Amino acid sequence: MSENTTAEIVVGGVVLAAAVGFFIYAAQATGFERDTGSYELVASFRSVEGIGLGTDVRLAGVRVGSVTGLELNPTTYRADTTISIRDEIEIPDDSAIAVASEGLLGGSFVEILPGGSPFALEPGGEIIDTQSSVSLITLLLRFVTGDGEGE
């Protein structure tokens, strides 16, 4: 009887450890994090293909925030995006923002390209200079069909 009880305890511990590991993975994958102090900025993109809630926002390759809101603007037909940036990071008001890719098979992220202005964006401010995502399929089709070449 004690042999079965020991086996049940070991199996139960393994199942519990797996459940905790899955919970931690799910929390990280969905962008769930403790609020350590952040402010929001907005940007309007033509296309945010590959971006979702919780997507990393990077500056010089370092994660400084995440995407917290995406919605279609019915007037301009652009994707209005809200990003959350850590409080200690000040973004110059002439900065650009782009949807970038980690590679051919990698995921997408939002990259902030800092400007040179001595003035920082205020919380709730808008980044005007945006660069949308580039579709790999569209680029390949243009290359194959010869579209976009000078005549």
C-alpha positions, 0 to 999 in steps of 0.5 A: 500500500505504501508503494502505491502511495509513494508513486501517486505522490511522485506522479502528483508532484510531476503533474503539479510542476507541469501545471505551474510551468504551463501557467508561467509559459502562458503568462509570458506568451500572452504578455501578462506582466506586473505593472512596474510603472508605464505610460502609453503612446499611440501610433497609426499604421497602414498595416499591423500584420503579425502584431497582436496584443502583448507583442514586444516593443523594442528600442535598440533591440531591448524590450521596453514595452508591449502592445496594449491595444489594436483597433481599426479606425473606421474613418482612416482605415488605419490600425490605431495602436496603443503601446505601453512603455516603461516609465524610465524610458523617455522617447524623443518626440521626433521618433519613428515606429516600425513593425519589424520582423525577426527574420524570414521565419521569425515573429514580428515586433514593434521597433522604436527608432529614436529621434534626436529631439531633446523633448520627450513624448508625453504620456498619451502622445502620438508617434507620427512617423510610422512604418507598416509591416511588409508582407513577404508574399507581396515582395516575392510576387513583385520580384517574380512579376517584375512590378515596381521596376522602372520602365 
